[in-house]
Amino acid sequence: MAPTEKTHRVKDLDTLKALGHPLRIQLYRALSVAGTATASQLADQVDEAVSLVSYHLRKLAAHGIIEEAEGRSGDARERWWQPVSTVITTKDEDFDAPERAAVHTAVSRVYARQRSELYERYLDEKQAWPADWRGAAFASEYLLRLTPAELERLKEELDEVVVRWRRHGLAAREAGDTEGRENVAVHANGFPFRA
């Protein structure tokens, strides 16, 4: 069963560090896409040993990021996992002490790197995708002049749009409507800069 629409705001340093491991990020992303999966299934996706994947899944579970799910097969030895929430978020205000801020920045860099690698992989494989998928894919940069309050409102509006489309995709999956559907990553960053 897919998780209900729920945001997990990470505020403690130990959970943040647990989430900052590159393999755990990959596993969480793969589990989020699958809805539920076993360590063996996830190990195939990330090309790692099942024992290593099991270890990292248990670490994520210990921090309340994932949980055991109802088994999908008759094999009682298989442990199925699912995400606890649909969104994991952090806020700078929760990591304001210098050492906490440094960890938050380091973990954010790992996520940014993996997002970039995911998009670069698409670029490398783009010609293998059908024309309709290549035509629908997008990468945009918008340069705006905003106040902090306006940027916050923009983020909220973008979140609302993405949540609506995520619900649509989950409902289609639950209804068995999988024809022509693929996993889609939508990355958005909004941050101040000086030219």
LOKE-223858 format. One line per field, with one value per residue (C-alpha): residue number from 1; residue in one letter; chain; x, y, z. Coordinates in steps of 0.2 Angstrom, whole numbers, padded with zeros to 4 digits. Layout:
LOKE-223858
k (NUM | ...)
r (A | ...)
c (A | ...)
u (X | ...)
v (Y | ...)
w (Z | ...)
***
This chain:
LOKE-223858
k (1 | 2 | 3 | 4 | 5 | 6 | 7 | 8 | 9 | 10 | 11 | 12 | 13 | 14 | 15 | 16 | 17 | 18 | 19 | 20 | 21 | 22 | 23 | 24 | 25 | 26 | 27 | 28 | 29 | 30 | 31 | 32 | 33 | 34 | 35 | 36 | 37 | 38 | 39 | 40 | 41 | 42 | 43 | 44 | 45 | 46 | 47 | 48 | 49 | 50 | 51 | 52 | 53 | 54 | 55 | 56 | 57 | 58 | 59 | 60 | 61 | 62 | 63 | 64 | 65 | 66 | 67 | 68 | 69 | 70 | 71 | 72 | 73 | 74 | 75 | 76 | 77 | 78 | 79 | 80 | 81 | 82 | 83 | 84 | 85 | 86 | 87 | 88 | 89 | 90 | 91 | 92 | 93 | 94 | 95 | 96 | 97 | 98 | 99 | 100 | 101 | 102 | 103 | 104 | 105 | 106 | 107 | 108 | 109 | 110 | 111 | 112 | 113 | 114 | 115 | 116 | 117 | 118 | 119 | 120 | 121 | 122 | 123 | 124 | 125 | 126 | 127 | 128 | 129 | 130 | 131 | 132 | 133 | 134 | 135 | 136 | 137 | 138 | 139 | 140 | 141 | 142 | 143 | 144 | 145 | 146 | 147 | 148 | 149 | 150 | 151 | 152 | 153 | 154 | 155 | 156 | 157 | 158 | 159 | 160 | 161 | 162 | 163 | 164 | 165 | 166 | 167 | 168 | 169 | 170 | 171 | 172 | 173 | 174 | 175 | 176 | 177 | 178 | 179 | 180 | 181 | 182 | 183 | 184 | 185 | 186 | 187 | 188 | 189 | 190 | 191 | 192 | 193 | 194 | 195)
r (M | A | P | T | E | K | T | H | R | V | K | D | L | D | T | L | K | A | L | G | H | P | L | R | I | Q | L | Y | R | A | L | S | V | A | G | T | A | T | A | S | Q | L | A | D | Q | V | D | E | A | V | S | L | V | S | Y | H | L | R | K | L | A | A | H | G | I | I | E | E | A | E | G | R | S | G | D | A | R | E | R | W | W | Q | P | V | S | T | V | I | T | T | K | D | E | D | F | D | A | P | E | R | A | A | V | H | T | A | V | S | R | V | Y | A | R | Q | R | S | E | L | Y | E | R | Y | L | D | E | K | Q | A | W | P | A | D | W | R | G | A | A | F | A | S | E | Y | L | L | R | L | T | P | A | E | L | E | R | L | K | E | E | L | D | E | V | V | V | R | W | R | R | H | G | L | A | A | R | E | A | G | D | T | E | G | R | E | N | V | A | V | H | A | N | G | F | P | F | R | A)
c (A | A | A | A | A | A | A | A | A | A | A | A | A | A | A | A | A | A | A | A | A | A | A | A | A | A | A | A | A | A | A | A | A | A | A | A | A | A | A | A | A | A | A | A | A | A | A | A | A | A | A | A | A | A | A | A | A | A | A | A | A | A | A | A | A | A | A | A | A | A | A | A | A | A | A | A | A | A | A | A | A | A | A | A | A | A | A | A | A | A | A | A | A | A | A | A | A | A | A | A | A | A | A | A | A | A | A | A | A | A | A | A | A | A | A | A | A | A | A | A | A | A | A | A | A | A | A | A | A | A | A | A | A | A | A | A | A | A | A | A | A | A | A | A | A | A | A | A | A | A | A | A | A | A | A | A | A | A | A | A | A | A | A | A | A | A | A | A | A | A | A | A | A | A | A | A | A | A | A | A | A | A | A | A | A | A | A | A | A | A | A | A | A | A | A)
u (0000 | 0007 | 0010 | -0003 | 0001 | 0013 | 0028 | 0042 | 0052 | 0069 | 0074 | 0087 | 0105 | 0106 | 0092 | 0099 | 0116 | 0107 | 0098 | 0115 | 0122 | 0122 | 0116 | 0102 | 0097 | 0096 | 0087 | 0074 | 0071 | 0069 | 0057 | 0047 | 0045 | 0041 | 0029 | 0035 | 0049 | 0061 | 0079 | 0083 | 0072 | 0081 | 0098 | 0095 | 0091 | 0106 | 0118 | 0123 | 0124 | 0107 | 0116 | 0122 | 0105 | 0097 | 0109 | 0105 | 0086 | 0086 | 0096 | 0082 | 0069 | 0077 | 0076 | 0057 | 0060 | 0054 | 0044 | 0040 | 0025 | 0013 | 0021 | 0017 | 0022 | 0018 | 0036 | 0036 | 0055 | 0054 | 0054 | 0044 | 0048 | 0038 | 0041 | 0033 | 0030 | 0029 | 0040 | 0056 | 0061 | 0073 | 0074 | 0089 | 0081 | 0082 | 0101 | 0106 | 0121 | 0138 | 0141 | 0123 | 0123 | 0139 | 0131 | 0115 | 0125 | 0135 | 0119 | 0111 | 0126 | 0124 | 0106 | 0110 | 0124 | 0112 | 0099 | 0111 | 0117 | 0100 | 0096 | 0113 | 0109 | 0093 | 0103 | 0115 | 0100 | 0089 | 0089 | 0084 | 0067 | 0053 | 0050 | 0034 | 0044 | 0059 | 0046 | 0038 | 0054 | 0059 | 0073 | 0070 | 0079 | 0068 | 0077 | 0065 | 0066 | 0057 | 0056 | 0059 | 0040 | 0037 | 0049 | 0041 | 0024 | 0031 | 0038 | 0020 | 0012 | 0024 | 0022 | 0003 | 0005 | 0017 | 0006 | -0009 | 0001 | 0008 | -0009 | -0015 | -0001 | -0003 | -0022 | -0018 | -0006 | -0019 | -0032 | -0020 | -0018 | 0000 | -0001 | 0012 | 0017 | 0035 | 0044 | 0046 | 0058 | 0054 | 0068 | 0065 | 0077 | 0073 | 0087 | 0094 | 0110 | 0120 | 0126)
v (0000 | 0017 | 0029 | 0043 | 0061 | 0065 | 0075 | 0070 | 0086 | 0080 | 0090 | 0079 | 0077 | 0058 | 0056 | 0069 | 0060 | 0043 | 0051 | 0058 | 0042 | 0041 | 0022 | 0026 | 0040 | 0029 | 0015 | 0028 | 0035 | 0017 | 0012 | 0028 | 0024 | 0006 | 0009 | -0007 | -0018 | -0031 | -0029 | -0042 | -0031 | -0015 | -0023 | -0028 | -0009 | -0002 | -0016 | -0019 | -0035 | -0039 | -0040 | -0022 | -0016 | -0024 | -0016 | 0002 | -0002 | -0006 | 0010 | 0020 | 0011 | 0014 | 0033 | 0032 | 0035 | 0018 | 0004 | -0014 | -0017 | -0031 | -0045 | -0047 | -0065 | -0081 | -0081 | -0076 | -0075 | -0059 | -0043 | -0030 | -0011 | 0005 | 0024 | 0031 | 0048 | 0054 | 0069 | 0071 | 0089 | 0099 | 0117 | 0128 | 0134 | 0117 | 0116 | 0133 | 0129 | 0129 | 0111 | 0106 | 0118 | 0110 | 0093 | 0100 | 0108 | 0092 | 0081 | 0094 | 0093 | 0074 | 0076 | 0090 | 0079 | 0064 | 0074 | 0081 | 0063 | 0057 | 0071 | 0068 | 0050 | 0055 | 0066 | 0052 | 0040 | 0053 | 0046 | 0029 | 0036 | 0038 | 0055 | 0059 | 0057 | 0067 | 0080 | 0080 | 0081 | 0099 | 0108 | 0127 | 0140 | 0155 | 0171 | 0181 | 0196 | 0191 | 0194 | 0180 | 0179 | 0179 | 0165 | 0155 | 0157 | 0151 | 0136 | 0132 | 0134 | 0123 | 0110 | 0111 | 0107 | 0092 | 0085 | 0085 | 0076 | 0064 | 0059 | 0057 | 0045 | 0035 | 0034 | 0028 | 0015 | 0009 | 0008 | -0003 | 0011 | 0008 | 0009 | 0022 | 0028 | 0030 | 0036 | 0055 | 0066 | 0084 | 0094 | 0112 | 0124 | 0141 | 0151 | 0169 | 0173 | 0189 | 0191)
w (0000 | -0005 | 0009 | 0012 | 0008 | 0022 | 0025 | 0037 | 0043 | 0049 | 0063 | 0072 | 0067 | 0068 | 0056 | 0045 | 0045 | 0042 | 0026 | 0020 | 0015 | -0004 | -0005 | 0007 | -0004 | -0019 | -0009 | -0002 | -0020 | -0027 | -0013 | -0016 | -0034 | -0031 | -0016 | -0008 | -0011 | -0003 | 0000 | -0014 | -0026 | -0021 | -0022 | -0040 | -0043 | -0035 | -0040 | -0022 | -0011 | -0002 | 0015 | 0012 | 0006 | 0021 | 0033 | 0026 | 0025 | 0044 | 0047 | 0038 | 0048 | 0064 | 0060 | 0055 | 0037 | 0031 | 0039 | 0036 | 0024 | 0022 | 0013 | -0006 | -0008 | 0002 | 0008 | 0026 | 0026 | 0014 | 0023 | 0013 | 0016 | 0012 | 0015 | 0030 | 0021 | 0003 | 0006 | 0017 | 0020 | 0031 | 0035 | 0039 | 0055 | 0063 | 0060 | 0065 | 0076 | 0066 | 0067 | 0063 | 0049 | 0042 | 0042 | 0034 | 0020 | 0017 | 0016 | 0005 | -0007 | -0008 | -0013 | -0026 | -0033 | -0035 | -0043 | -0055 | -0059 | -0062 | -0074 | -0083 | -0085 | -0093 | -0105 | -0109 | -0112 | -0120 | -0138 | -0132 | -0126 | -0138 | -0146 | -0136 | -0119 | -0126 | -0131 | -0114 | -0104 | -0099 | -0091 | -0087 | -0078 | -0072 | -0065 | -0054 | -0043 | -0027 | -0008 | 0004 | 0007 | -0012 | -0014 | 0000 | -0008 | -0025 | -0016 | -0008 | -0025 | -0034 | -0020 | -0022 | -0041 | -0038 | -0024 | -0036 | -0050 | -0037 | -0031 | -0049 | -0053 | -0037 | -0040 | -0058 | -0051 | -0038 | -0052 | -0062 | -0076 | -0080 | -0099 | -0105 | -0088 | -0083 | -0067 | -0068 | -0058 | -0056 | -0048 | -0043 | -0033 | -0028 | -0020 | -0020 | -0030 | -0035 | -0052)
***
